[in-house]
């Protein structure tokens, strides 16, 4: 006979929730409403759980993880909710239930869905996923100026909402490569501070340079020079020995090579920022920008074609979707999985990070772009779109000319090609083995 949930143990502290309108009580009550679309009214960064009798409901924003595990106890099942797999393992061990744990038994609540659990017992019913964010696709005109204006205008508004909720005296750091995403974020923040008559001295662009090398450092300096913002730049130099992919595996609790490598350089950057600035708290990054404008090399993934990329709803944000065979229950998919490369690293060093390109308002504009019509099956046209859209938008909204450089991943731009090849072998089997040793 099925048993209702006896207890919910929520290990996510309230002070990690950043709801910018309303309060946590109201936000949790919103999860319990009959209409999942109401979750879109929760403005902020959240990983929430709410309970009503036998029903437990979970939802999160795209840029942060939310995991759960069902444990069996003599007096009924216990649902444990946490951000991290190791936190779940530790809680099970503390309660004497460590023998029930395996990392593959943990579950990630997928982004953009309300996850509902009912009558959990033996056997365990599957969770029910209800989509709360389903933006219409391909509805914008094929006008790159108009698309850019809407896209960057929405970015500017999202950053404005976030800025209004922050302490006026708090400094703001942007992990900065001079690329399209970090560049547009920096320019919008700079203009926002000026428009609100706040000091742009609050703002700093942090650029990582490994062994004093890397194209990002040169590119960032050139970007700041061309936009007359050289006073905002600060290069963070670290030795290549500071990059440890196996440590990154432990921090992000994942083994996908590109996410591990990105996390390794991110951790090196954040560790040095923390050493220089012990009180620094706020970071704003460009994560999600590549996913929105589909700026990944399709040729590098044998499972993808340009048709699948431009015709599948939020493919890079969500992966193949919760109803697909390839969807990972343990990890979710797309950026819904990869968000840990930024969030977990920032939490490791006590930073509060914000990724404006993950906001539903901006993704809504991105999904409305008629990619298929604009690209006509051409990879080259797809890869060129991002620079065209964002640079035109920056010009229309901010009246600034933004330099556009070729795309590079964080781990490849922060070091020389030789160092990157030596440090990062994209060895998923090695990373996977190391991950499993963490819970052996």
Steps between C-alpha positions, in 0.01 A plus 500: 500500500632844410590736783473878489820696552571498870761774503677746276854596598595820315877559515491814284531804728253784460782753471611334174165588342497838327141598427489861387125554519280367778633260762584132539171410663307639205741336254452159658125546501519578129650155440185343643256680269314298241656689209875432459541816288462699822858405584614753237384772740783407739764752404846395608742214552334216688495128575175447689302218656145522636280238665125463524399175666618211287603731214853640479584749226845616387611767253819689422634772280721389213834615639510291820460133598224335706544133592297253700518147637235273650618314809318217674447514876306277741231763553465596135698641208709815530561735208837675521544815290838667444716684250777241509533124475756491781261687729242227445760232568608672821142533623432133434816407686408722794164324528649154471368442148829518313454152355203629299711754312641487152558819297294361213199473732492878547274700270530848350182704467507615136495871428182663366282228654305454820594159641221339705540194723195319644436194718865415515566161652561146378500489206592862427274668242676703234504879543267705281654784299285797395659767284467853636699673224408434139586805287368523143759431232599688187253787535737794446551658158816417306642842586833475685478860619160438659610166645814659646305789649258266674766257616737757650212713625375203698853432627523862618164472680595169666824648628307804621262284703793317654693820572201658675500213751869539594677707763596832341848478649576144392769464231409297191741272319465368146711195401611651172653361183404780264268257324146579392324385817729643766551811286129572465446439873780740593377773265141471621605515865721801432217684324251404773722644771538824305127520425420453868764755603702240681877480489637266231797456733289223658567296189807290421578267210709203617696319227687174560846450356676166555881523513471857375361381169168435327305679228229613744737738680603664173144507373364647825757781497414581139126496573539738793728729302257521210207577732700746718450285809861407574457623860264206567742223405702282734702203378514204737818301437532144629752224433386199299548291813196675648275324247386163630230322296458225760429758768247653261328160471452499877367857508248466218426131568503421130738355244408653163838620367406846377320583825786359709759703311295818517457447874875444545590840357203662674616368838852634441358842413263514797759376748732786405223761505407383848863524612525857371156613615389313816168687524395489133158341451328578168593353162311535172595273210396428143404135548203401287579731211642223281197283574253775412651578161607142423868586474659157537690307230249248373778303333646414844192296595412205280144492641416848369406644164419860423136398455484349849667809649272759342177300515502362856364714782773625736728212401816650647323618817319173577657226291262265323229553763347313794296271276797377295689177543830687532387727784708433812292471816814546709627807318231648271627623160655795318571806710246366749783255576798723422392786729711348780821604322423857601271472801697242700832675436363835616350341814834329571659841559205681654392700194141566396490470123239622253466387139257738327495299177325218689197718581172379343439849357820482293455137399150593383649750255765250388240229433300749292791546258421328166827305490399261223402781263805710584752219457350296213695193610837679510728440797697812415188718506400354836841566655503858366155582640604552861751774428262673260204492738681609815718769341199653324306486824778667698511779242121546505449483878824642640620709206838327525708306250595162645802314360420146385766230507496132400349262755730321744419290801614629839749215547653558157528879521652525846818304415727451203392226256793286616405535867132435429586183307723382785251576777179392332487168322118482491531160669146426614588148616766638733265763641222246540727259689611778731141604566409149606798479736352796690213276614675164513 
